[in-house]
Amino acid sequence: MSPVSTNPVELARQFALTRRDFIRSAAGVALGSSLLSSPIAYAAGAMKKRKVVVVTFGGGARDQETFAPEGQENIPHMMSEMIPQASFFTQVVNRGILGHYVATASLATGTYETFNNFAAVPPNNPTVFEYFRKDLKRPPNDAWVVAPSNGFNRIGESNNRSYGPGTGARVILPKHLLTAATSGKGDFSHLLRDNYETPLYTPELGGNEFELQQLGNLLKLSVDDFKSHALTLSSPDELSLYITRRLMREVAPSLLWITMHDIDIAHAGAFSLYVEGIRRTDRLCSELWKAIQAEPEYAGNTTMLILPDFGRDADDDAGGNGFQHHRTGDALSRTTWMLAMGAGVREGVIYDRPMDSTDLVPTIGSMLGFQATQSQGKSIPELL
Amino acid sequence: MQPAELKSEQFSNYPPEARKLAERYTGTLSQLPPSFVPSLLREVIEYDYKFPVERKAIEKELETLTALSPSDRAEWFAGFAQITLSHQLVNYDWVNSPGQFVEQLSAHLWATHQLDAFRAAATSYASRLAAANPPEPPPIPRLGISVIGQGVTTYNNPLFRKLRPYGAHFTQVKPEGAMQTMLAVVAERAKATPISYGHWYVDGGAEAKYDPALTGVSYRALEPARTELTAKMRAEIEKPGMGPEALRTLMARMKPEDIGLGTTANGNADPVMARFQLKILTEASGTQIFATTFAQWTAREALRRAQPVTLLVRFAPRQKQKPMNEMIAATAPELDPLGSLVDADFGSYYNYLNQQRLPGADRSSFVVWFEGHNQAVAIGPKWQRGTQSNEPTEFKTLLA
């Protein structure tokens, strides 16, 4: 077995170096350090009303099944289509709790939230949606969250005194919608998988979730059309993408957040299903980017940010069981990446300096024009 | 309560052997930090149901801690002493429920950003303990065997990609009688070097006929227990207010007899194995629903806990993926042999890694075989790394 550093910081650094090298060689992109003062390929373009789409490559994916040489076969769309058009950050460190709901909420607030991962509670700190809407006086329909399961339904807005109810994003839970539309009838079970870590847990809904009757009003989609299209899809995340596209077409929010979660099947311990989830998520990210470019409201003025909520345990850590979980808190489970593309983003550049996952919200603030005053992170200068 | 307030009578609810052990070392336990003692008691309280290797390790650990001078003890536990606990944790009944305490401690460490500090303290402690009690080499070199791909007739993608760099890849192994050969070899080892729980056969499906000298666990044999467990899970989740933590706590409190394990009627009167099987089903994810996960996790736990010198693991097809609530329903499942082959291929890599974490790794051997086919990888001192043989090869050659 090859020797591995026992120092987590050193390990993360070596890991990022390795990642930078193999991505550079595979995708033919440049190093960001040489471009910091260069106008090369700066794709700002003529600005219409700026929009931001955030995708959490959710469920936790490791490098060795994604960007490492042996994993690149699982992300052909990202490697060949997206990275050459993107700025890629190799070291995004999550220093918070490695549970999906609390980590996604932390991404959305820019602060490491500490609430119970399995409780249906809102974050304590203002979300990016609240900063955006309140500070810029944007209407409710200008910020949306599409999330895979009930557990994510509270990330749209916090219980913070200065923001809170009424100032956040509207949340749509496609699976919840499908359940309501079908009344539990029909063969939709493959689209209704929920929460692989604790598969039997579906917290009661509360908060600002999308109502079924608005399917027709807002998305201009009949229940019958929704059901028949759902039958052609293969997973909850595909359903999320379908709803996202309808949202983009009919509502065109300026701030759109999509949480993917198919990959979390890894908790069941089946490697083939975990990799299948990665491949699907890779494809869906590519389809989303194509959809963005095809929508007049989004084409040319949209920045898309893709990042996992965190990784998964290393094979070498005896305290875990490799890909199955994210429980050890080791360097590899905390160190992930971010891919940024579109408006205002340099193309084909890799940045290997460490950054925090909490830097996301202030960065979006800089892009859209608000201050994330209570966030622990700071804006990423390479994206400004 | 602080550890300093510990008294031997507080262990009265412990199983008999665990009680004796805890009483004998109450003085030692009382001098250790509160962030550490419950983790140790979580092992002590299970003493009666531990494998011999585990018992010996706990005894040695307690002896070592007792022999520490005050200054050494302060040095060993400096990291743990820095961990701050909540009032609620300090007042928790960690003597009688150390397992539940550790679960809550884990949540507390995450929430208070002390996980890294705790991890560093634990790593440092483990290193010191290992240095004080160097692991003993096994009496014979370990042999691990993984059999993967049951039910797959053709597969054109490369196999063993993770394991090939460690050993020799054979492409012309003769599959005839290979399973019988393996069972005979592991039985011979068990008879030649009898060690309590030292030679295992784990099957992810229906077990083949095997020698009683082996310790056997199979997914099929545990079907009644799995059915009973999933029925209990379904019943519990339908209760109002039942959340994941409550369910986990409930499962952690289960006894083997609650799901029909450990009774004579079940054919398994061994309390150590009954408890082991219970933990496989109640403390792990996926072992209740996926045969491949069951085989991998059982192997992991057997290696980690019993440290066998022989471990034969035969993977079998798991059911196809469906929503979780359907997968725990008691209906005849549709199988996914190809997906299971991929799972098992990776699982065999984990079997190898887990074997190599044990003492004597430099002398250990490991063989993985695509069941019914010609491909295998052999790893060990005898086999050159990263090589390939296309010569016709008898299976027993790989085990020699």
Chai-1 contact restraints between the chains, C-beta under 6 A:
chainA,res_idxA,chainB,res_idxB,connection_type,confidence,min_distance_angstrom,max_distance_angstrom,comment,restraint_id
A,I97,B,W110,contact,1.0,0.0,6.0,A-B,restraint_1
A,T114,B,A111,contact,1.0,0.0,6.0,A-B,restraint_2
A,F118,B,P244,contact,1.0,0.0,6.0,A-B,restraint_3
A,S189,B,P323,contact,1.0,0.0,6.0,A-B,restraint_4
A,L192,B,P323,contact,1.0,0.0,6.0,A-B,restraint_5
A,R193,B,P323,contact,1.0,0.0,6.0,A-B,restraint_6
A,T198,B,P244,contact,1.0,0.0,6.0,A-B,restraint_7
A,P199,B,M324,contact,1.0,0.0,6.0,A-B,restraint_8
A,L200,B,I237,contact,1.0,0.0,6.0,A-B,restraint_9
A,Y201,B,P244,contact,1.0,0.0,6.0,A-B,restraint_10
A,H267,B,S285,contact,1.0,0.0,6.0,A-B,restraint_11
A,A268,B,G286,contact,1.0,0.0,6.0,A-B,restraint_12
A,A268,B,F290,contact,1.0,0.0,6.0,A-B,restraint_13
A,G269,B,G286,contact,1.0,0.0,6.0,A-B,restraint_14
A,G269,B,T293,contact,1.0,0.0,6.0,A-B,restraint_15
A,A270,B,F290,contact,1.0,0.0,6.0,A-B,restraint_16
A,A270,B,D343,contact,1.0,0.0,6.0,A-B,restraint_17
A,F271,B,V342,contact,1.0,0.0,6.0,A-B,restraint_18
A,F271,B,D343,contact,1.0,0.0,6.0,A-B,restraint_19
A,F271,B,F346,contact,1.0,0.0,6.0,A-B,restraint_20
A,S272,B,G339,contact,1.0,0.0,6.0,A-B,restraint_21
A,S272,B,V342,contact,1.0,0.0,6.0,A-B,restraint_22
A,S272,B,D343,contact,1.0,0.0,6.0,A-B,restraint_23
A,L273,B,Q321,contact,1.0,0.0,6.0,A-B,restraint_24
A,A318,B,R357,contact,1.0,0.0,6.0,A-B,restraint_25
A,G322,B,Y350,contact,1.0,0.0,6.0,A-B,restraint_26
A,G329,B,L115,contact,1.0,0.0,6.0,A-B,restraint_27
